[in-house]
Every structure is written in structure tokens, then in C-alpha cells.
Amino acid sequence: MILAFDTSALSNQLRYSGIHRYSVTLLREFQKFADSNGCVTLRVFSSNGHSDEVSNLKPSSGVEILHARGLQHSRFWTLGGLALAALHAGADLVFSPSFYTCPWGLVPTVVTIHDVTPLTSPTWFGWTNKVERAFLWNATKFSRKLVADSECTRNDLISNYGLLPEKTAVVYLGYDRDRFNGIAAETAEQSVVFARCQIRSPYILHHGTIQPRKNLERLIQAYGLLMERCPDLGLDLVLAGPLGWHYDHVVRTANDYAGPGRVILTGPTTEHELPLLVKGAALCVIPSLYEGFCLPMLEAMACGVPTIVSNTSCLPEVSGGILRYFDPLSVEDMAAAMEKATCDSSVRGELVTNGIRRAAEFSWERCARETLEVLISLHENRA
């Protein structure tokens, strides 16, 4: 099978996004498989300056790198350039790691749908949201097969678009086990990060892009309620991650906080810094209103950090129902869960043990293998 890999999501402009991380990791794992197994040849599209990862990729026995000038023009690439490039490459299938593509060409396309945020929790409104919905609709209707990050996302796709269940396969994501694990952080390196972020106390952590569906205003309010009740805890609240969109209210709420403890916005963190922050946390809280998978939850669990999460969307599913859950719309419920997870040693021990065990079930190698199984099966059934 000749598989064309859509590299549009590997753009340097998307470097700090989840879709970029997913694309980079799957491309790397696909190459390992193609080099060791003769049944797949990977054809990867490249263009000068588009992606450092693709530029640094070396051709190998199972991988061919094809120059595609169309990658420089995202609108052209999305609206047909990919389909033409795949046809000229002699591909049997196209794999696109995001739904920002129009799979209208002669070569069948398989698309990963990470979530249905444009429907459930729009990032933007008005014309921009209509465009996102149009891309999502196109991907669901014209792709030969869809890969969803969770059963929750799969069910959302089926219910919103009337898809046949067999059109969608669920493949869970993985996480970087080399960075997020139970190995203790290097104290000196951690101290440097703490100093940069002005962290001087034990802390509760949330890591991820600052945006509305992360529900961080309520998290700050719940933190304030917790500290009013238990000021002796001496905990700060650290919100680690870049400012994304519609973040003004979160920043204002953080800056206006006047209770015991502090709310700290770290800004963007490097790949080296983030695991050091995660491993240093006393508690990780994921108060999201909606998620398609939630890598930050897995990362915290894998590091042995007690983790509590919302009872919404895919979070109970991906975590296996073994954490403590709260209503993300209730500041009181969130604060009560935070108090239990910080003050009750038996609950903390349970969260640590269960989190490590559940996180061990996920890996990028497994994600890539199961994704390739979907692709190979589709190709064989067409032959």
C-alpha cells in the first residue's frame, strides 16, 4: 500500500498545538513501521520552510519525500492541492491528521477527527465558526473512513452527522513516556523553572492553552473557595500554557485574585520545562467543559500526580473512571473535590496508584499501530 501523509498540520506555525504533536509523532511511528514492514510505503509531502520536522526527515527504505510547492499556499492545498499531490504520487490512500482538508479527490482519504469543538464549544463565532463547521462536515461526509480519539467523539460524530457506525474507528492517543513518567525530576533543573515562573510554594496545576472551554475562571474561583476554607494548605494555583484566544476574562480573574495564595500564569513553556512543572505539582485539576481526548490529563497521571477532572465529555472514558470527578459548572463541587484530593491522604494515594496504572495503557506506538491497522484494512477491503 502506498500511503500519502498530509503534512499540512506539521507547519511550523502550528508548532505548539496538539495537532502538531499528534502529526509529528504519528509520522515518526509510521516511518518505523514502513521501514520494518514491506506492506506500506510512506510518501511524505515537503516544501521549503513549511515544516522543520519534515525538512529534517531522511528518506529511507519505506519513506519517500516528495516536494510539493502547494504546501506553501494553505488554501490551495486544503481545497484540492493535497488531492492532486496524492494522485500524482500514485498513492492508494491519503491520511490526514486533521479535518482541515477537503477529501474530494480520486484517492480515498482517511481523516482523524480529534473532537467536534466547532459544534459543542466553538472557539470562534460568526463566519470563522461557519468555516470550521464546513470543514468538519466535509471531512465527515467525503472521507472514506474517520479516526476518532475517543468513543465520546465517535458518538458525537454519529449523532450530529448521521454516520454509519462502521465509518468511524476509535484510536486512543498516546503521550511522551520519555518526558512524562514516574522518574523524579532533577531538583536543580526544576528550581530554575520555578524561579522563572516565580513559584515559591507547593501548587495546584493546570497545563494547557488558555481558552474558554478550559473553564479556568471557575477553577480560579474554586481555588479561592478552597483557600478560604483551608488557608493553612499554603498552595498556589499555577496555570501553565500560552494565551490562546478569548483569554481576557481568565487573565483578569487571575490578576484580580486577592485571597490566600497566588494565581500564577506562566505563559508558554518549553518541552523541557513542562514535565518539570507537572512533576512538581501537588495536584492537577482538569476543569474542562469539553475535551476530545485530553493529553494533559494523561501526562499528569503518568507522572504520579494526583489528578481530578470534570465529569464531562470524554474525560471519564479516557481516564477509565478511576479518578475523582466533579461538575465543571459548579464552583462548589470543584472546590470540594480539590479539598478532598489535597487533604485526604488515602484519596491522594488512590489517585496516584490508579492514575499511573491507567496511563500505562496508552502509548504513541499503540496509537500509530492501530491507526495503520485501520488504513491497511480499508485498503485490503477495497482491493
Secondary structure, 3 states (H helix, E strand, C coil): CEEEECCHHHCHHHCCCHHHHHHHHHHHHHHHHHHHCCCCEEEEEECCCCCHHHHCCCCECCEEEEECHHHHCHHHHHHHHHHHHHHHCCCCEEEECCCCCCCCCCCCEEEEECCCHHHHCCCCCCHHHHHHHHHHHHHHHHCCEEEECCHHHHHHHHHHHCCCHHHEEECCCCCCCCCCCCCCCCHHHHHHHHHHHCCCCCEEEEECCECHHHCHHHHHHHHHHHHHHCHHHCCEEEEEECECCCCHHHHHHHHHCCCCCCEEEEECCCCCHHHHHHHCCCEEEECCCCCCCCHHHHHHHHCCCCEEEECCCCHHHHHCCCCEEECCCCHHHHHHHHHHHHHCHHHHHHHHHHHHHHHCCCCHHHHHHHHHHHHHHHHHHHC
